[in-house]
Amino acid sequence: MDGVVPTDSQEHLISHLGEASSRIQRVIFGFLIAAVIWAFFVDEIFATWLAMIPLGEGAGSLTIYSPYSWLDTKWTAVGLLAIWTVLPWLTMEMWKFAKPGLLPREKAWLGTMVSSGLFGGTLIIVIGWLWGFPRLVEMANTAGMIDGVGAHYDVVSLFAMALSLTWFVLLLYLLTISLTVGRALGLISEDPLDPFRLRLHFVAIVMLYVVTPPAFQGLFLVTILTLVFVSEFIASLSPISGNPRGRMATTVFDAEGGERRVLFVDCSCEDVCPRINPNLLSDNIGVMVANSLCLADNEVEQLCERVSRERLTDVVIGGCDGLPTPGTLKHSLAASNCQLSGLNRLSTAIHSADANQSIQDFANRIDLARASAPWSLNGQSKAQLRVISENTNGVPFISSSNGIQAWGIRPKGEEVWVHTASLCNGLDVQFID
């Protein structure tokens, strides 16, 4: 089945599962080797870390109440250290696996998350365990001690508390970065129920539930609310790119009451077709500026991304009639149930130096009127007639009996081509066949 990503290849599900299995097996093999190596050093690492905690300075203040729990804690630490070791390799394998199926802004989001997550997450872990948690225990010990009452602390509980706080801070950091970058790239709108936003929160909450120890389950609800509201508040302070790819399309209804969202692609065909003034288009029409869809793969990806992100139903190309566009673009639009058409302004645009700007704008408005109703030839005709009826100013109109422009026919001087000559009652139209 064809996907919406034009650069993606068509492969069977078994092929994708086989690739994923191969990548996972390589990472697991590296994880096992790292775990064996860390197992020889875990006791020294625990001794060094416990020595940094103020409670560890006094003899007997740290206690192990359950040998089994201590053994479980040691192997948990070995597993986490091994995961931390192979994490760059894991993220690289994930990136290579996911990259072919991602759209440009999704690649930018994932790339930013991988780089910032590795660097920022590592920094948080190192600072938190070596400086943050010991300082936190020191402040808690100073504020909560009672004169004349001794205290004994379980090493397993201290490790569980440090691990829980690390997971919470790490998830808060990653969720905030995800929301901030997503809003900046236009992947997340201001809608509180935006699907991308809900998916991020859902993944963060599930991960928080998995890593929360049973002893801290009573604080789970408070932790969720803190995680969600703090991350949203910080992300809201970042600048939002409301329309990074051009004017967005808004929903209109066709004659059958169906919702339509139309995007006009102002393709210059390698600077051969003149640009249009976007103000000449209807307000509901979205705009994307391109140089050459036929030659630039990145512009094809940007168009397919907008179709998927904005749920467009119609794409109208200004330069050609849509036929020369790459097959990957056509397949992607078909997979998104988006119709493709073109105005072929390469033939209808006025290039004569004798035509002033007002005449050129008038001709462009007549031509662009077809973009506002690409789903119906009758609608296109009516839209053009409304523009023509506003002001003719003695402009000479040319057309053909069937409204189709023959190859090689170009407007001359101030002539304006109309595609709906059969409906142009009262107009002086010269038919060229």
N, C-alpha and C positions, 0 to 999 in steps of 0.2 A: 504493500500500500504506500502511495506517495505521501510524503510529509510536507509540512509548510516551510521547512528549511531547504532552500534551493541547492545548497552544497552537500546535503546529506545523500548518501547512497541507499539504494533500495536493497535491504537484506532481510533474510528470514529471522524470526525471533530466536531460533536455535543458534544462529550465528552470533547474535548479540549476547546470548547467555554464555556461549562458549568463550567469547572474548572476555566477558566479565569474570568468568571462572578462572581463566588463565592469569589475569591480573591479580585477582584475590589470592590465588595460590602462591604467586611470587611474593606478595606482601606478607602472607602468613609465614612463609619460610624465613624471611628476614626477621619477622617478629619472634620466632622461636629462637633464632640465633642470638638476638639481642637479649631475650629473656634469660637465656643460659648465662650470658656474660654478666648481666646485672645481678643475677642470683649470688655471685661470688662477692659482690660489693654492698649488698643491701644492708648488712649489719653495720658496716662502717658508716654508711650514709645515715642510718637511723641514729647512731651514736653522735655523729656530728650535728644532726638537726636538733636532737634533744638537748645537747649541750648549749644550743643557742637560746633555748627557752629558759626564762628566769627560774621556773620551778625546778629545773633540773640541777640547780647549783647545790641544793641541799640534799644530803644523803637521805634516801627513803621517801622523798616527796613524790616520786614517780613509781607507780606500781603496775604490775601485770596481774590482773585478777583471773584471767582465763588463758591458759597456755594455748588452747585451740584457737581462741580469738586472735592471740598474738601471731600464731602461725598463719592464720588467714590474712591478717593485716600485712605481714611480710610478703606473702605471695601477691597480694593486691598491689603493693608498692612495686614489686618486680614487674607485674603486668603493665602498670601505668608507665613505668620508666621505659619499658620496651615499646609501648605504643608511642610515647613521646619521641623515641629514637627513630622509628620508621615512619613517623607522621609526614615528613617531607616526601618520602617515597610514595606513601599512600595518596597524598594530595596530587602528586604528579600523575599517578595512574588514573585517578578519578578525573583529572583534567583531560587527559588524552582520550578517555572513554566517552566523556560527555561532550567534548568540543564539537564534533561533527554534527551533533543534533541541536546546537544552540544558535540562536539569532544573535546579531552583533551586540545589542545592549545586554543580553543575557551573558555573553562571553565576557564583556567588560565587567559586569557585576560579579561573576564567578571568579575572574582573575583578580579583582580587587579583594574579594573575600579570602582567597587562598593566600595571597601575599600578606595582607594585613592580619589575617588570622594566625599565620605561622609566626610572624615577627611579634605582633602585639600579644598573642597568647603566650608565647615563650617568655616574654618580658614580664607579664603578669604572674606567671607561675614562679619564676625565679625570685622576683621581688617579694611576692606574697609569702612564700615558704621561708625565705632566708631572713626577711626583715618584718613583713607585715604581721604574720601570725605571732611571732615572739613578742612584738610590741603590744599586740591585742591582748595576749595572755597576761602580760605585765600590768597593763591598765586594769584588766578585770580583777587581777589578784589584789591590786592596791585598793580598788574601790569596794571589793566585796568581802574582805577578810574581817574576822571578828577577833578582838583581842583575847588571847588565852586559848584560842581554839586552833588546833593544828589541822592541816589539810593534806590529803593524799589524792593524787590524780592518776587516773587510769591512762596508760600510754595509748591503748587502743582507742579510747574515747577522744583523746587529743588528736590522734591521727584522723579519726572520722570527722571531727569538727573542722580541722584544717582542710580536709578534702572537700567537705560540703561547701565551705566558704569559697574555696578555689573554683569549684564548679559553678557556683552562683555568680561570682564576679566574671568568670570567663564567658558564661552564657549571656550575661548582661552586656559585656563588651561586644561579643559577636552579633547579638541581636540588634544592638544600637548601630553598629557598623552596617549591618545588612539593611536596616531601614533607611539609614542616611544615604547610602550609595544607591539603593533602589529608588528613593525619591529624587535624587539628583539625576538619575538616568531616565526618569519617567516611567519606571516599571511599577511604581506604587503611586496611586492617586491619593487625593485627600479624603476619599470615601473611607469611612471606618471599616466597612465590610469589603474592602478591596481584596480579591482572591489571593493575590501575592502576599499581602500583609497577613491575612489569616493563616496562610500556610507557614509563614515564618514563625508566628506566635505558636502555632500548634506544634511544630517541631521543637521549639525551645521548651515548651511546657512538658512535652513527653520526655525529652532528655532530662529535664530537671526532676521529673518523677522517678526516672530510672536510677539516677545517681543519688537521690536523697536517702540517707540511712533511716531505718525504722525509728530510731530514737528522735529524729527530727521531723517525723511525718505530721506532727501537730502544727508545725509552722508552715506546712506546704501551701495552704491557701494564701497566707500573708506573703509568702515568698513569690507566689505567682503574680499577685497584684503588684508587688513592688517591681518585679521584673518587667511586666507589661507597661505600666505607667511611666516608670523611669526611662525605659528605652524609647518610648514614644515621645516623651517630653524632650529628651536630648536630641532625638532625630528631627523634631519639629523646629529646632533652633537653626538647622542647616538650611541654606538656600535651596529652593525647589526649582528645578528646571521644568516649567509648566509646559513648554512646547519646544523641545530641543530639535525636532526634525521638521518643523514647519507648521503651518496652520492645520489644526485638527478638524476633522469632519464632524458635523452634528447630524442627528437623525431627522429624516423627512419621510413622508409617506407617499407611496406611489398610488396609482389609480385604483389598485386592488386593496389598498389599506396596508400593504406590507412596509416594513421598516427598511429604509435604504440609507446607507452612509457612503458618500461618493468622495473619492480622492482624485484630484487633478494633478498629474505629473507633468510639470513644466520642463520637458526634456528639450535641450537645445540641439540635440543631434550633432555633437562636436562643433558647436557654435555656428551651425548652418541655419537653424530655425531661430528667429528672434524671440526674446523673452517676452512674457506678458506681464501686465500690471495686475497683481492679484486682486486689487480693488474692483476690477471689472468682473470678477466672478461673484456668484451668489454667495451669501454669507455662510450657507450651510455646506459649501464645498471645501474640503480640505485641500491643502497645497503641499506638494513636495517638489523641490528643485533638483533636477538631475542634469548631468552633462551628456551622458550617453548610456542608456540602459543596455544597449546591445553590446557594449564593449567593457563596461565597468561592472565586475562581479560584486563589488562592495555596494554599489547603488541598487543592484538587484536584491541583495540581502536586506538593505535598509527598507526597500519597498515591501518585501515580504514580511518584515518585522512589523511595519505599520499596519499592514493588512491583518496580521494576527492580533496585534495589541489593541487596535481600535475597532476590530470586528467589522472591517469594511465590506461592503457588498458590491461595490463597483469601482473600478480603476479606469480612468480616462487619460490616455497619453496625448500630449499636445503635438509632438513633432511628427509622428507617423500614425498609421492606422492600427497599430498594435500587432500586425502580422510579423514584422522583423524581430520582435523581442525573443530572447532565448527560450528554448523549450523548458529549461529548469524553472523559469519564472512562470510560464503558463501552467506547468504541472503544480507548482506551489499554489497559485491562485485557484486552480481547480480544486485542490485539496481543501482550501478554505472557503469554497463555495462563493468565490468572488468573480464577477464578470469583468472581462477585459475588452476595452474598445479604444479607439483613437480618433482624433479630430483631423489628423493629416494636415497640420498647418504648414508643412513644408510646401504644399501646393497652393493653399488659400491665402497665406500671408502676403501682404503688400510690400514689395521690395523697392518699388519705384521711388526715386527721389522727388518726383512731382507731387506725391501724396503728402499732405501735412499730417501732423500728429493727431489731430482730431479725427481725420478720416481713417487713419490706421486704428485708433482706439474704437471707432464705430464698427469697423470691419472685425476687429477682435471680439467685440461684444456680441456681434451676430454669430461668430464662430463659436465662442465660448458658451453661448446659450445652450448649445447641444450638450455641454458637459453637465448642465444642471438637471437633465432628464435623459440619461443614457439608457434607461430601461424601456423607453417607448419612442418609436419614430414619430408618432402623433404628438407626444409631449415635446419632442425636440422641435417639431414644426411650430407649435404654438409658442414655445419659448423664443424662437427666432423672430416670429411675427410680432411679438410684444416689443422686442428691441427695435425692429424695423419701423414700427408704427410711431415710435417716439419722435424720430427726426430723420427724414430722408435727405433733405437738402440737395435734391437733384443728383444724388449719387447714382452712377450707372451700375446696375446689377447684371451679372451674368450667371448663367446656369445651363443645365442640359435638360432635355425633356424628361429624363428619368431621375434627375437630381444627382447623378453620379458623375464625378469629375473624370473626364477621360485623361489618359496619360499624356503629359506634355502641355496641357492647357494651364496657363498661368494668368492671373489678373494683370492687366496693364494699366499704367497711369493710376487713376483713382477708382478703377473698377473693383467691385466687391462681389465675391462669389457667394451664392446662396444655394444651399442644398435642398431647399423646399420650394422650388419655383412653382409647383402645382398648386400651392396654397397661397401664393403671394398675389392675391386679388388686388387690382388697382395699382400694381407696381409695373414699371417699365423694365422688363427683364429681357435681356438678349440671350437667346438660346444658342448654345454652341454644341454641336454634335459631331 
